[in-house]
Amino acid sequence: MATTENRPIRRARDRSPWYWLLVIPVVLPLLVPVFNRTDPTLFGWPFFYWAQIAFIGVGVLTTTVVYQKTKGH
């Protein structure tokens, strides 16, 4: 273990169950058969396109939640 001034450096704990939420924005876009369609449209955009943009929001939201819940660990 590395030391600084004869004190051991503590490693951050990365075993929080909150990190499992990060699986959602990774797996969701991989489920193409679920969103590979044109209806319903939103402002003339087929579902396939606006769902992918919504996935960005899901990724930002889940990353923010996980960060807020684990920043004190």
C-alpha positions in Angstrom: 0.0 0.0 0.0 1.4 3.4 -0.9 2.1 5.8 1.9 2.4 9.5 2.3 4.4 10.7 5.3 4.2 7.2 6.8 0.4 7.2 6.6 -1.5 4.7 4.4 -3.6 6.2 1.6 -7.2 5.2 1.9 -8.9 4.0 -1.3 -12.4 5.1 -2.2 -15.1 2.6 -1.6 -16.8 1.7 -4.9 -19.2 -1.0 -3.6 -22.3 1.2 -3.4 -25.5 -0.4 -4.8 -26.3 3.0 -6.4 -23.8 2.2 -9.1 -26.2 -0.5 -10.4 -28.4 2.4 -11.7 -25.7 3.1 -14.3 -26.6 -0.1 -16.1 -29.9 1.5 -17.3 -28.4 4.1 -19.7 -26.0 1.5 -21.0 -28.6 -1.3 -21.7 -31.6 0.8 -22.7 -30.2 1.9 -26.1 -29.1 -1.7 -26.8 -32.8 -2.8 -26.8 -33.4 -1.7 -30.4 -36.4 -3.9 -31.1 -38.3 -2.0 -28.4 -38.0 1.4 -30.0 -37.5 0.5 -33.7 -40.8 2.0 -35.0 -42.1 5.2 -36.3 -45.3 5.7 -34.2 -45.9 7.7 -32.1 -44.3 10.8 -33.6 -43.4 13.8 -31.6 -43.3 17.1 -33.5 -43.0 15.1 -36.7 -40.1 13.1 -35.5 -40.5 9.3 -35.6 -40.3 7.5 -32.3 -36.9 5.9 -33.1 -35.3 9.3 -33.2 -36.9 11.1 -30.3 -36.5 8.0 -28.1 -32.7 8.1 -28.7 -32.7 11.8 -27.6 -34.7 10.8 -24.5 -32.0 8.2 -23.7 -29.6 11.1 -23.3 -31.8 12.6 -20.7 -32.1 9.2 -18.9 -28.3 8.9 -18.9 -27.9 12.4 -17.5 -30.6 11.9 -14.9 -29.2 8.5 -13.7 -25.6 9.8 -13.6 -26.7 12.8 -11.5 -28.6 10.6 -9.1 -25.7 8.2 -8.7 -23.3 11.0 -8.2 -25.4 12.8 -5.6 -26.0 9.6 -3.7 -22.3 8.4 -3.7 -20.3 11.7 -3.4 -19.8 11.3 0.3 -18.4 7.8 0.1 
